[in-house]
Each structure stands twice: as C-alpha cells, then as structure tokens.
Amino acid sequence: MAVSGFGVPFGFRYIFAELTYPYALVMAMQGMKDVARIAVFFNPLYPWLLLHTWFGALSIGGFLVASFFTIKGNVNVKFAWIGLWHGVLCLGVQRVLGPTYLFNLSFRAPLLYANILGQTGSTFDIAPLFALKLSLITFLVLASVKVWRKIKRGYGVVPRYALVLGLVAIMVAMIGEFMNDGGKYPYLVLLGNSGLEPSTFMNVYVQIPWTTMFAVVGVLLAFVGIFMVTTYYALNKRFLADMPEPFQAS
C-alpha cells in the first residue's frame, strides 16, 4: 500500500503538470513524441506538484487514522495519537510545499495563479474556494492542537470532536484538487495567460478508443471497491479484534 500510495501520484501527476505547464507537450505537438515521453518527468512544475501530493496524502492518512480510532467502539488513544502526530507533521511540511507550488504557478501558469487569487484577467474566480481552503486548514491546525493536548502522547482521553479531523482533511484535499484542475476553466491545457480548449487538445500522444477508456475506468472502480471492502474487514473484523488490551482506552 505504501509503494502504491507513492507510486500512483508519481505515475500520473506529470500529466497534470503538463496540462498546467506544457513543458514536454510542446515537443509532442511538434512531432517529437519519443523525446516528450521522457521530458514530462523533467517538467519544472512536476516535482513541486508531486511533493505537494505526497505529503498531502500522508497528512490526510494521519488525520483519518486519528478519526478512526475516535469512533465509539474503536477508541484507542495510542493509535489516535500516532495518526495525529503523522497528520500534523506532514501538514507542517505542506506549509512550505503549498506556497512554493503557488509561487511556481505565478510565472509558469499565470492564468491559474490569477484564477486562484481572483486577480484581474482571471477567467474563473476561485478565490472564495482558496479562502475556504485556508480557513479549513486553520481550523484543522487549531483542532489538532486541542486534541494533541487532550491525548498526551497516547495516555489521555480522545475527545469526540477528533472525529472531524479526517473529514476536514478530505475536504481540504477535494478543494485543492478542484482548484488545481477546475481552475483552468475554460481551458484544458494552459499556455501562459491563455490555453487550449478541450476540443483542440485531443490525444496528442496516442489515440485511445472509447471502449478501452471505459474498460480501464471500470477496472479501476472495481479495484477501489475491493480495496474499501478489504480495508473494512481488516480493521473491524480482524485488526481491532486482535488488538492487545493494554492499548485500549479506558
């Protein structure tokens, strides 16, 4: 799970980096497709987007663990503290990666940057969403501090409001994804202060039949469903049942 959690973003975030800042895409459109397939990994926007994604996922995972072990019947102070510790630590790293990624957008994707901040010349003002995201992050930090003080390295009492940590973390991630992708509207690929509309940008690298696309999406959804069911049974039917008594909260 850890390998796939890091490997999946590594394998597809370069696509989003290219849609935002067409570093290798230009080569592909000029006929240099073989060179472009390697050049995508050298897109200067790619490492910041990748790191932002990795630590965001780790932070969400930590907060979800903290929330999970706050549920009535599953309360475990030790594991709640471990999840919270990882969530807070990775959120702290995000305080550096987030602004750095935004700074890179200011000169590599100025239209997206203008849309995020609601500046003059924007095509889709998502500044209110950006303000909401910052507010939720602030709430997440303050709530985490309160929970941290309550559980005292795994020996206190988990407060019930710790349940919202995972939900708020997911909301922050969803808003961020929408901002990064939907913030390009009405374009699909950005070109500085303008871009290419979806009808113009069609399968630059390879032609993919619709049947193949639906088959791939169907398989992915099936695997997601299997993963969710497996996780549920692993945590509720086996893992929690076998948990040593000393770790249970009183």
N, C-alpha and C positions, 0 to 999 in steps of 0.2 A: 504493500500500500504506500509506503514511504517513497519507494522508487517511482511508482506511477504518479504519485502526487507531485513530484518534482519533474518527472519526465514529460507528462502531458502538456503542461504550460510551455516547456522548452520546445516541444514539437509543434505548437500552434500559435504561440504569441508572436512569432516572427511574421505571421500573416497579418495580424492586427497592426504591428509596427509598420509593415509595408503599406497598408491601407491608409495609415496616418501620415507616414513619411516615405513615399515611394523611392527608396534607395536603389533596390535591385529591380523593381518593377519597370523602371525606365529602360533598363538593359533588356528585359524580356520583350517589351514592346518594340524595341529596335532589332529584334531577331536573335539576340544573344541569350537564349533561354538556358543553355548549359551553364554559362557563367553566372546567370541570375540565380540559379538554384542554390549555389554556394554563397553568393553575395548577400542573400537575405539574412544570413547569420552575422553579417558584419554591419548591418544597419545600426547607426549610432543611437537610435532610439530604442532598439531591441533590448539591450542589457538592463536599462532602467525600467522598462515595462515588465521584463521578466522578473527582476528582483522585487519589484513592487507587487507582482502577482504572488510570488513565492511566500514572502513574509506576510502578505495579506491572508493567504490561505492558512498559514501556520497560526496566525493570530486568531482567526475565526475558529480553527480547530480547538485551540486552547479554551476559548470562551464557551464553546459548545460543550466541552468536557466539564467545565465548571458548572454549567447549567444542568447538564445531565445528572450529575451527582448531587443536585439540589432537589430533584424530583422526589416527592414523598414515596417512600418505599425503597429508594435507591440512594438515600443520603449517605455520603461518605466524605468526611471533612478532608482527609488526607488527599484523595484524588481530586477533590474540588480545588484544593489549594494548588496542586500541581498544574491543573488546567489553567487556573487563573494566572499563575506565575508565567507560563508559556505565552498566554494571551497578552499579558501586559508587556512582557519583554519584546515580543515581535511587534506590538503596537508602537513601542518606543522606537524601534528601527524604522517603522513606517513614517515617523515624524521627519526622518531625513530623506527617505526614498520618495515619498509623496511630493514634497516641494521640489526635489531635484527633477522628477519626471515632469512636473508642471513647468519648471524653468526651461527644460528642453523643448517643450511644446511651444514656448513663446517665440522661438526662432526657427523651429523645424516644422511646426504646424500652427502658424499664427491664427488661422481661422478657427480651429478647435479651441485654442487658447482664448480667443476673443469671445467665443460662444460660452465657455465655462465662466468667464468673468463678466459677461454681459457688456462687453465693450462696444464702442461704435464700430459699425461694419459687420457685426455678427449676423449670421443667418438663422440662428436658433438659440435664443437666450435661455441658457440653463443655469444662470447664476443663482436662482432660487433653490435649485436642487443642490448646487455646490454649498450654499449656506446651510441647507438642511443636513447635508453630509457632515459638515464641520460641527454642527450642533449635536448630532448623534455621537460623533467621536468624543466631543467634550463630555457628554453625558456618560459615555462608556468609561472614560477615564475616571470621572468622579465616582461612579457606581463601583468601579473596580477597587478604588481606594477604600471605600466604605466596607466592601466585602473583605478586602485584604486585612483590615483591622479587626474584623469580626472573627475570622478563622484562625488567625495567629499561627501560621506555619502548620496548619493541619490539626490543631488541638483545641480550636474554639467551636463555635456553633455556626453552621452555614445559614445565613439569613435567607428568607424566602424570596426576597427581591433579586437574588442572584440568578433566578430563572430567566430574567430578561436579558442577561449579558449575551447569550448566544443569539437570541432573536435580533437584538440591536446590531451585533456584529454582522449578521447576514444582511440586514437592511443596508448597512454602510457599503457592503460589497456590491449589492444589487444596484444601488445608486451609482457607485463608481463605474460599474460595467456599462450602465446606460449612458452615463456622461461620456465615457471613452468612445462608445460606438455610435449611440444616437446623436451625440454632439456634433457629428459630421454633417448632419442633415442640411441641405437636401442632396448631399453628395455621398458617394460610397468610398471613393478614393480622393484624398486631399492633395492639392497641388498648391502649396503656399496659402494664398488668400482666396483660392477658388478650389475647384475639384472636378472630378468626373462623375456624372450621374450614373446610376446603376445600369441604365440602358446602354451606356457607352462602354462600360467595363464588363466584359463578358468572357470569362475563362481564358485569360491571357496565356496561362501555362499549358493547359490541356483541356480538351473538350470532354465533359463528363455527362453521360446520358442521365436523364431524369430518373429512370428506373434504378440506376446504380446509386444515385444520391438518396432516394427514398429507402433503398435496402440498407445502406450504411447507417442512416439515421435510425431505422427500425432496430438494427442490431445494437446500436449504442443505447437506445432507450431500454432494450431488453436487459443489457448488462447492468444498467443503472438500477433497474428494478430488482435484479438478482442481488446486487450489492446491498441495497437497502434492506431486503429481507434477511440476508445473511448477517448483516450488522445487528439487526434487531435481535435475532436469536442468539447471536454470540454474546451480546451484552446482557440481555434479560434472562435467557433460559439457561445459560451456562456460566458466563463470566461472573455475574453477580451472585449466582447460587454458590459458586465455589470460593467466593471472597473470604479471606480469613476474618474471623470475628474481631480481632484487635483493631482492624481498620474501620469498623463500623462506628458511626456516630452514636452517642448515647441519646 
